[in-house]
Every structure is written in C-alpha cells, then in structure tokens.
Amino acid sequence: MKRYVFAIAAACIMICLAILAYWDVYRPRVGPVGNGPDDAAVLRVLILRLIYPAGLLVVGIIGLWRYKKKRS
C-alpha cells in the first residue's frame, strides 16, 4: 500500500513541478524584445514532462484500488 501512495504523491509533485517550470518559461524577463521562448519546443517539453507522472498516477490509483479490493 505504501508503494501506491508514494507513487501517487510522487506523480502529484512531478506534475506540480512541470507546471511550475512551464510558468517560469513565460515569466517576463529583462532583455531584448523578440527573444522569447519557442512555443513548440516549450509545449513539447511540457507534454514529455507530464507523460511519466500521468502514467505513474494511473499505476498508483489502479494499485491502490486493487489493494483495497483484495482486502475487502
């Protein structure tokens, strides 16, 4: 059970960190106009950063569901 709870908690933390990194990319900074981030690259990195935590979240939820089902 601890494994599944840890997987869910780790997935939530990783999702929060991915969103925080995405927010940080688009924060205004000092510098010349026109040197903004490449939107396609930023979106691609965000999607890649969200795929693993989403899978981990699904595995954690299914494992927890099976554990609860087995105990009852």
C-alpha positions as CSV (number, residue, x, y, z in Angstrom):
1,M,0.0,0.0,0.0
2,K,2.9,2.4,0.8
3,R,4.2,1.9,-2.7
4,Y,1.0,3.0,-4.3
5,V,0.6,6.0,-2.0
6,F,4.2,7.0,-2.7
7,A,3.5,6.7,-6.5
8,I,0.5,9.0,-6.3
9,A,2.4,11.5,-4.2
10,A,5.4,11.5,-6.5
11,A,3.2,11.9,-9.5
12,C,1.4,14.9,-8.0
13,I,4.8,16.5,-7.1
14,M,6.1,15.9,-10.6
15,I,3.0,17.4,-12.2
16,C,3.3,20.5,-10.0
17,L,7.0,20.9,-10.9
18,A,6.2,20.6,-14.6
19,I,3.5,23.3,-14.4
20,L,5.9,25.5,-12.3
21,A,8.6,25.0,-15.0
22,Y,6.1,25.9,-17.7
23,W,5.1,29.0,-15.8
24,D,8.7,30.0,-15.3
25,V,9.4,29.9,-19.0
26,Y,6.8,32.5,-19.8
27,R,7.7,34.9,-16.9
28,P,8.7,38.3,-18.2
29,R,12.5,38.9,-18.1
30,V,14.8,41.8,-18.8
31,G,16.2,41.7,-22.3
32,P,15.6,42.5,-26.0
33,V,12.2,42.1,-27.3
34,G,11.8,39.1,-29.6
35,N,14.0,36.7,-27.7
36,G,11.0,34.8,-26.3
37,P,10.9,31.0,-26.0
38,D,10.0,28.8,-28.9
39,D,6.3,27.8,-28.2
40,A,6.5,24.4,-30.0
41,A,9.6,23.4,-28.0
42,V,8.1,24.5,-24.7
43,L,4.9,22.6,-25.4
44,R,6.8,19.5,-26.4
45,V,8.9,19.6,-23.2
46,L,5.7,20.1,-21.1
47,I,4.0,17.2,-22.7
48,L,7.0,15.0,-22.1
49,R,7.3,16.1,-18.5
50,L,3.6,15.2,-18.0
51,I,3.5,11.8,-19.6
52,Y,5.6,10.0,-16.9
53,P,3.7,11.4,-13.9
54,A,0.4,10.7,-15.6
55,G,1.3,7.1,-16.0
56,L,2.7,6.9,-12.5
57,L,-0.6,8.4,-11.2
58,V,-2.6,5.8,-13.1
59,V,-0.4,3.0,-11.8
60,G,-0.7,4.2,-8.3
61,I,-4.5,4.6,-8.4
62,I,-5.0,1.2,-10.0
63,G,-2.7,-0.4,-7.5
64,L,-4.4,1.2,-4.6
65,W,-7.8,0.2,-6.0
66,R,-6.6,-3.4,-6.4
67,Y,-5.2,-3.4,-2.8
68,K,-8.4,-2.2,-1.4
69,K,-10.4,-4.6,-3.4
70,K,-8.2,-7.5,-2.3
71,R,-8.5,-6.6,1.4
72,S,-12.3,-6.5,1.4
